[in-house]
Amino acid sequence: MDWDLAARLAARAVRSGPDAARAEREDVVAALRAAAPVAAEHVARVTR
């Protein structure tokens, strides 16, 4: 796999995400980390 080519193509195909202050990004990361265990339990329950 040519990772450099993949990165260049992806940069052309996808716009960058929204601008966010560092504190907002940190809050989002914390929320995702807190939700991950709950999500894993939910997925395990519905895919039995």
Summary of the structure (lengths in Angstrom):
residues: 48
radius of gyration: 16.6
end to end distance: 34.8
largest distance: 40.1
contacts: 72
relative contact order: 0.07
helix: 75%
strand: 0%
